[in-house]
Amino acid sequence: MFNMDNDIEYLELIDDILKNKEFIKTQDIEHHGTTRYDHSLRVSYLSYKISKVLKVDYIDSARAGLLHDFFLSDENRSTKERFVSTFIHPKISVENAIREFNINGKEMDIIRTHMFPINLAFPKYLESWVVSSVDKIVGTYEFSKKFKNQLSYATNFFIIFLLNNIK
């Protein structure tokens, strides 16, 4: 989807995060049909590129975009635990990012508000809006890849059902 491997400037901005032993653990957590690590990289890189075009703080966008889902969770969580996580994970991600990386106030806002409007924390900065929007776009892309076959089967089943029941 992206060619971030050749973007030396971007990779230098996030190098310390990618080498962090706690952040590396996100490689083992499923998230939107991919890993939380890969999802966060996509959000981070796209936010970085958009922020550069908009001439806003692309450094905070890249770093906070990478840390927006920086929380560890059990793969065997119940449906209720996954639902609750939707609302509480931004706070946990901020706490983890402060502990591991001593993030600044803008980065805190970007992470804390990335689930707006599902969470009612209103973004203060344009960079927060960028990361929040990119997260939704990337999440939708990942979900569509994950459920592509299931959606195709369901659509075909529905069409066959309709054709068999039209008189």
C-alpha positions in Angstrom: 0.0 0.0 0.0 2.8 2.4 0.8 6.5 2.7 0.0 7.8 3.8 3.4 10.8 1.5 3.4 12.7 4.0 1.1 11.6 7.1 3.1 14.7 7.6 5.2 13.4 10.8 6.8 10.3 9.1 8.0 12.1 6.0 9.3 14.5 8.2 11.3 11.6 9.9 13.0 10.1 6.7 14.2 13.2 4.5 14.7 13.2 4.6 18.5 9.5 3.5 18.5 10.1 0.6 16.1 13.0 -0.6 18.3 11.1 -0.3 21.6 10.5 -3.8 23.2 7.0 -2.9 24.3 5.9 -1.5 20.9 7.4 -4.6 19.1 4.8 -6.7 21.0 2.1 -5.1 18.9 3.4 -7.3 16.0 1.7 -10.3 17.7 -1.8 -8.7 18.1 -4.5 -9.1 15.4 -6.1 -5.8 14.5 -8.5 -5.2 11.7 -7.4 -8.3 9.9 -3.7 -7.4 10.1 -1.4 -6.7 13.1 -1.7 -3.7 15.4 1.9 -3.0 14.4 1.2 -2.9 10.7 -2.0 -1.0 11.1 -0.2 1.7 13.2 2.6 1.9 10.6 0.0 2.5 7.8 -1.8 5.2 9.9 1.5 6.8 10.8 3.0 7.0 7.3 -0.1 8.2 5.6 -0.6 10.8 8.4 3.0 11.9 8.0 2.6 12.3 4.2 -0.7 14.2 4.5 0.7 16.5 7.2 3.7 17.3 5.0 1.4 18.3 2.2 -0.7 20.4 4.6 2.5 22.0 6.1 1.6 21.0 9.6 3.6 19.2 12.2 4.4 16.0 10.3 6.8 14.8 13.1 4.1 14.7 15.7 1.7 13.2 13.2 4.1 10.4 12.3 5.0 9.6 15.9 1.5 9.9 17.5 0.1 8.1 14.5 2.4 5.2 15.2 1.4 5.3 18.9 -2.3 5.8 18.6 -3.1 2.1 19.3 -0.1 1.4 21.6 -1.8 -0.9 24.0 -1.4 -4.6 24.5 -4.4 -6.9 24.7 -5.2 -10.6 24.9 -6.1 -12.3 21.6 -8.7 -14.3 23.5 -10.7 -11.3 24.8 -14.4 -11.6 24.9 -16.7 -9.6 22.7 -17.6 -7.4 25.6 -13.9 -6.7 26.4 -13.2 -5.8 22.7 -16.2 -3.4 22.8 -15.1 -1.7 26.0 -11.6 -1.4 24.5 -12.9 0.8 21.8 -13.6 3.4 24.4 -10.7 3.0 26.8 -7.7 2.2 24.6 -6.9 5.8 23.7 -6.3 6.6 27.4 -4.2 3.4 27.8 -2.2 4.3 24.6 -1.5 7.8 25.9 -0.3 6.3 29.3 1.9 3.8 27.5 3.3 6.5 25.1 4.1 8.8 28.0 5.9 6.0 30.0 7.9 4.7 27.0 8.5 7.9 25.0 7.8 11.0 27.1 5.4 12.4 24.4 4.5 16.1 24.1 1.0 17.7 24.6 0.1 17.7 20.9 1.0 14.0 20.6 -1.1 13.2 23.6 -4.1 15.0 22.0 -3.6 13.1 18.7 -3.6 9.8 20.5 -6.3 10.6 23.0 -8.7 11.9 20.3 -8.1 9.5 17.5 -11.4 7.7 18.1 -13.5 10.9 17.7 -16.6 10.9 17.4 -17.0 7.5 18.9 -15.2 8.9 21.9 -16.2 12.4 22.8 -12.7 13.8 23.2 -12.7 16.6 20.6 -9.4 17.0 18.7 -7.6 20.3 19.3 -5.1 20.3 16.5 -5.2 19.8 12.7 -2.7 16.9 13.2 -5.2 15.2 15.5 -7.9 15.5 12.8 -5.5 14.1 10.2 -4.6 11.0 12.3 -8.2 10.4 13.3 -9.4 10.6 9.7 -6.5 8.4 8.4 -7.1 5.8 11.1 -10.7 5.5 9.9 -9.7 5.2 6.2 -6.9 2.7 6.9 -9.2 0.7 9.3 -11.9 0.5 6.6 -9.3 -0.6 4.0 -8.0 -3.3 6.3 -11.5 -4.5 7.2 -12.5 -4.7 3.6 -9.5 -6.9 2.8 -10.2 -9.1 5.8 -13.9 -9.7 4.9 -13.6 -9.5 1.1 -14.4 -13.2 0.6 -17.1 -13.3 3.2 -18.8 -10.2 1.6 -18.5 -11.7 -1.9 -20.2 -15.0 -0.6 -22.9 -13.0 1.2 -23.6 -10.9 -1.9 -23.8 -13.9 -4.2 -26.0 -15.7 -1.8 -28.3 -12.7 -1.6 -28.5 -12.3 -5.4 -29.3 -16.0 -5.8 -31.9 -15.8 -3.1 -33.5 -12.8 -4.9 -33.4 -14.4 -8.3 -35.0 -17.6 -7.0 -37.8 -15.7 -5.2 -38.7 -13.2 -8.0 -41.9 -14.4 -9.8 
